[in-house]
Every structure is written in C-alpha cells, then in structure tokens.
Amino acid sequence: MWKSFSVLFASILVAMLGASQPASAADVSLTLKYGVLAGLTGDPAPSGQGWNEAARLAVDQAAATLKSLNLPGISVVLADSQDSQGNAQAGVEAAQKLVQIDRVNVIIGDFYSSVTSAAATAVAIPNNVLMFTGGTSPALTKLNTGPTPLIWQPVAADDVQGRVLAKIIADALGKSAKINVGARNDAYGTNLSNVFKEAWLAGGGTIPKFVIYNHQQPTLDSEAQEVAQGDPDGWLFIDFCQTFEKLALPLTRTGKWDPAKSFGSDTLNDCASRGSKNYPGMRATIANASSGTSFPAFRALFEQKAKPGVKFQAFLAESFDSVFVALLAALEAKSSDPLKISEHVVSVTNDPGTPYSFEQLDQAIKDVLDGKKVHFIGATGPIQFAPTGRVTATAYDIWQHKPDGTSAVVSTIKFQP
Amino acid sequence: MQASLHELAQLILNGVITGTILALTGVGASLVFGIHRVANFAHGEYLTFGAYMGLVFNSGLGQNLAVSALGAVGATALLALAVHLLVLKPLRGRGLVAMSLITVGIGLMLRNVVFMVAGPQIRQYDIDQSAVFDLALVRISPGQAVAIAITVVVAPAMALFLARTPLGKSMRAVADNRDLAAVSGIDVDRIGAYVWMLAGGLAGLGGIMFAAVQGAFDPNLGFEILFLIFTTVVLGGIGSAYGALVAGLVLGLVMELSTWSGLAGGLEARFKPILAFVALIGLLLYRPQGLFGRARVL
C-alpha cells in the first residue's frame, strides 16, 4: 500500500515538475508546411521567381538547422509554389491549391496587393491559414477581423509610403512645387496616388495633372502627353517597371519630361534589376528592407544558392524573413495551427527578447524551445510586428537611377507616421 | 490655342497609328471568321509571335526593321497555316463555340511557349527608341515612323488586293457566302488556307508595328490588344474586310481623340478602352450587322 502510494506520489511530482518546466524539444512535435504564392510567369516573373527562391532558401536553411539540432519531431516543408500570374483570379485558384490540396499552414506571398487581397478573402481567412504578404496596400491588414491576425505585412504599407513620397519630394523640390502624377489603374496605383495627393495638397503643393492610366492599353502615347502637360516642377509615377517602360518611352518623346525631376513608387527603385530599364536621375523610395545586420549574409546566400538567372532584389528579404518568423512563432506556440502561430508572431519579433538573426537560427530555436524570449531580427531589419499585422519599423531608402543604368540607395530616412 | 493644336495633331497621329494596327490585324480576323466561322482567340498571340520573330531577325540576325518585318510576316503566316492544317482543319465542323474555345487553348499555349523561350522580360528592337523627329506639329519616334510607312504602303495595297485581284475577290466571295462561292467554282479549301496565311501575315505585321510603336514589349503584347481587334471586327461587320479596315481606323481615332483637352476637357485616359466598347454597343443597337456587314451574315 505504502509502495503504491509512493509510486503515485512520485508520478504526480514528476508530472508537476514537468508541467512547470519550459517546453523541451521532446515536447514539441510539428510539421510546418509552407506554400509560396507569387507571379512566376508573366509581368511579375522577374520578381516572383526571386520571391519564390528567397522562401525556398529560408525553408532549406530552417530544415538544415533543425537537422543539425537533432530535432526529428520538428520539420519544415515547402509544400508547393503556385503561380498567381500577378492576377487576382489566378491567385485565388493558386491559393486554393495550396490550402486544399497541399494543406499548407503558411502562405508566403503574394507581393501584389490585389492578389493577396483576393486570395486572403477567398481562401486564407476562411480556412484559417497564415499569409505573409509582400503587398503594400494598407487595406490588406484591415482584412484581419478575427481576434488574431492571419494576414501579416512585413513591409510598411502605402499609407505611410504616400506620405514619405510627399516628404522627399518636398525636400527636393519645395513644398509648394507643382507635381504631375501618373499612376496605374489598379488598387496599388490608385490607393497610393490618393494618399500622396492628400499629403501633397495638405502640405501646400499643387497637382496640375493627375493621370490614372490603364497599363494594359496597347499604347500609352496620349497618357504620356497628358502627364507631360502643365509645366510641372516634377513628376511622381506609380507603376511597375514592365508597364512603366511603355509610358516612359512616349514620355521621352514629348520632349517635356525630365527623369531627374521624377520620383517613383517602391516598385520603380531599380527597374534594370527586373529586366527593364532605369532612367538616370529618377528617384524612388522603398521601405527599407535591408537594414538588418544579416542582410549581407542573406544576399550572399541568395547569390550563392538561388537558381541561376534569378536576380537578387532587396525586397526579397521580406519573403526570406517571413519563413523564420512563422517557424519561431510555431515553436513558441508548440503548434502548427495557424491561429496559434499567429498569437506568437508579435512575441518573437519584438523586445524584450534576445536578438537573433537567421545566422543564429540554431540558438534562437534552442531558446524558444527552452521557453526563453527571442526577438527575431530579419534581414529586412527589426520587423517589430504590431498586433494589427503591420510592422512598426519605418525606415525608407531613397534610390536613384545612375547614368550607367544601375540604381543605388543614396540615403535612408526614418519616418514617424 | 497653339498647345491645343499640337495636342490635337499628336492625338490624330497616335490614333491613326493605333487604328492602322487594329485595321490590318482586324482584316485577317474578320476574313477568318467569315470563311471558317472561327472566332480566333489566338489571333493576339499571332501578333506576339510576329513581334518576337521580328526580334529574332532584328536583334538576333542583325537585319534592319524592314527585312525583319518581312521575316516576321512570313513566319507568322506559316504558323497560322500550320495551326490551321494541324489543329483547326481536322476539327472543323465542331461548331462555333467549340472551335473558338480551341483557339483559346491554342492562344494560351502559344503565349506560354513565348514566355518559356523568350522569358518574361521586356524587349526592344535594335532602333534608337529615344530618338524623336520633331515635325512642327507632331513629334514621332522611329518606331512610329516605321509604322506610318508600313501603313501608307500596306493599307491601300490591302484594299486593292481585296478589290482587284482574283484571289482577293475569291476571299471576299467565300467570306460572304461559302456555299455560293463553292458552286461558283471557287476552291474554298484552298482559299481558306490562303486566308489563314493572310491573317497570320497581317497579324505578324501588326505585331512588329505594335512592338515598334510601343518601344518595348513582352509576351503579353498580343493579349493586350486582342479584345480591341475583336471590337474592330464586330464594329466593321463580321466577315467584312473593308469594314475592319475602316472600323480599326475609326476606333483608334475615337479612342485617342476622346482624351483631347479641347473636347470639354477630354476624357480621362483610363476610360479610353471603355469608350471603344460603348461605341460598339451603341452602334450595334442601331446597326446590329456593324458598319459594313450585311444583316444576313449575322
């Protein structure tokens, strides 16, 4: 009797001790399945292929680290990469494949806001799947209506970018300058141009011509003519490189356009790297995606291991970082359930916590499994996700197209929204 | 006033160029429909193919744009003939909807082949895209100048070919009434093959013109213009070659001139394509057969 009681007491004691201890590797068993959603063909392909490669490299890195730590119960898999073609309808179909057939927990992408919005509404949110988007529309995180966000935006949204553009143009050309705006006719172009318009007019500037154009028009000659009119002090263009080229050539023909007085949105920072062309003197701003101390290491890894022919771009760090954020959050949640992971995203990307980058992923994983708090510092920078799904770190790089056809960061500004 | 005149002249020039491309490509699509009863949704991809064949001759083989255009026309004509002989002819008689859907598939396939072979990046012909000829009222690029030169030669030649040559008359006869043409001794199968070659050749020419005018192009080139080509065909009267020629020019001019600031401030540029379809709907309400079509054709 006494012996049985002793055994029972010892068992209860062991169980209680176990419960009060931090999670150990043996306690955590999960398989985290990622899917990539990006435009792998068509216009977005030069960026989409890179986005996919960055995610693949991160998953490979995570898998290798887990293996080196001898954690057989924990695995990460890149289940599939689906082509959205940069198109909302194709994006929804692609996301459905990822969720319903591949059963992914986390979708990395899309970097088009229009695709993310459609795929999130139709697929990710109804199925409780996490999405880490590269889209910059402020409307994306507003899709998060549940108690925990499912849509995470690892880059500052356009409502911030519009005001940043107004600031840098005011700094360069004066607050009361006349700025003509040319923007593509989609959610990205119209939203960002409207944010800029509001900020610019509020600051005392004027906009003689505000041209929203259909980028899929056969030719954009009349649009270029209109954008060049009104004797402006400068221009702002919101478009993607492939279609901007269609506008830029007729703009050049007007004889009135000066690229050195032109500014572009984040997508126009370096068109040469996207298979298009740069216009010497033109400037563009982009949320700083390279301020992380590990950015050079990410770049080196990409250039070494990415598929040949896929060009490196700074914004790919968003895709790369998202994989690690999801993994660390899953480990902290001890679950691959997207809703549980979501509850831990803020925790692993903010202070307090020991700062780790992907270069110290092994130590970060150990700490999380030991119940210690970590702050993952991405290649993009400190990330610092807010509970709304947005990042709170808002530094912006100003890029300028160079006479030799390349483009480079000429300065970085901190912006307080 | 002077600025407005400049703007108007430039818009007319732009409209004529766009209109000519629509007209020439529309003629082929219209004749194909008239003769084969196929709404060829791969027609846009023939333009793309032509533009890329032009690139092969121009940038790859170092030929000038005129030689490249001839090469592109020939290659696209052969492509159209091959698709006709290998796919569409064996499937003839499956009905308008089935045949048209097959062309959708052919178009998708062609576009993706171009994507795979040429890549998604934008391309340019080996001509100085930044050069401009300042002709007092208008400024034109070398690409536009080439397009105008082609227009001046090809559009009247096309009209003459259809009006005066036996082959052109036979094509119009078959498009007008296939059975009547057959009993009149016209070899409709042979004419059908020639029409595919003509449509392909004109599409190839349209593709190279379009690419030269745009200055830069990618594999989406033809897809972007496909619906405007069909608008041209319907506006001109399905099956009517002359109708397509006129409708293309009208459409190009109407779309461009609608943005003229002298016209009550002008329409916003983004509404140009909508205007094309509004014009189409408006016309069809009052003249269902299109500008030059006969009621019985529909």
Chai-1 contact restraints between the chains, C-beta under 6 A:
chainA,res_idxA,chainB,res_idxB,connection_type,confidence,min_distance_angstrom,max_distance_angstrom,comment,restraint_id
A,T41,B,F115,contact,1.0,0.0,6.0,A-B,restraint_1
A,G42,B,P120,contact,1.0,0.0,6.0,A-B,restraint_2
A,A45,B,P120,contact,1.0,0.0,6.0,A-B,restraint_3
A,N185,B,R270,contact,1.0,0.0,6.0,A-B,restraint_4
A,V211,B,A269,contact,1.0,0.0,6.0,A-B,restraint_5
A,I212,B,R270,contact,1.0,0.0,6.0,A-B,restraint_6
A,Y213,B,A269,contact,1.0,0.0,6.0,A-B,restraint_7
A,Y213,B,R270,contact,1.0,0.0,6.0,A-B,restraint_8
A,N214,B,R270,contact,1.0,0.0,6.0,A-B,restraint_9
A,Q216,B,E224,contact,1.0,0.0,6.0,A-B,restraint_10
A,P218,B,E224,contact,1.0,0.0,6.0,A-B,restraint_11
A,P218,B,I225,contact,1.0,0.0,6.0,A-B,restraint_12
A,T219,B,T18,contact,1.0,0.0,6.0,A-B,restraint_13
A,T219,B,V213,contact,1.0,0.0,6.0,A-B,restraint_14
A,T219,B,Q214,contact,1.0,0.0,6.0,A-B,restraint_15
A,D221,B,N14,contact,1.0,0.0,6.0,A-B,restraint_16
A,S222,B,L11,contact,1.0,0.0,6.0,A-B,restraint_17
A,S222,B,N14,contact,1.0,0.0,6.0,A-B,restraint_18
A,S222,B,E256,contact,1.0,0.0,6.0,A-B,restraint_19
A,S222,B,T259,contact,1.0,0.0,6.0,A-B,restraint_20
A,S222,B,A269,contact,1.0,0.0,6.0,A-B,restraint_21
A,E223,B,A269,contact,1.0,0.0,6.0,A-B,restraint_22
A,Q242,B,I122,contact,1.0,0.0,6.0,A-B,restraint_23
A,E245,B,I122,contact,1.0,0.0,6.0,A-B,restraint_24
A,E245,B,A216,contact,1.0,0.0,6.0,A-B,restraint_25
A,K246,B,Q214,contact,1.0,0.0,6.0,A-B,restraint_26
A,L249,B,Q129,contact,1.0,0.0,6.0,A-B,restraint_27
A,L249,B,G215,contact,1.0,0.0,6.0,A-B,restraint_28
A,T252,B,S130,contact,1.0,0.0,6.0,A-B,restraint_29
A,R253,B,V132,contact,1.0,0.0,6.0,A-B,restraint_30
A,R253,B,R139,contact,1.0,0.0,6.0,A-B,restraint_31
A,R253,B,S141,contact,1.0,0.0,6.0,A-B,restraint_32
A,G275,B,Q121,contact,1.0,0.0,6.0,A-B,restraint_33
A,S276,B,I122,contact,1.0,0.0,6.0,A-B,restraint_34
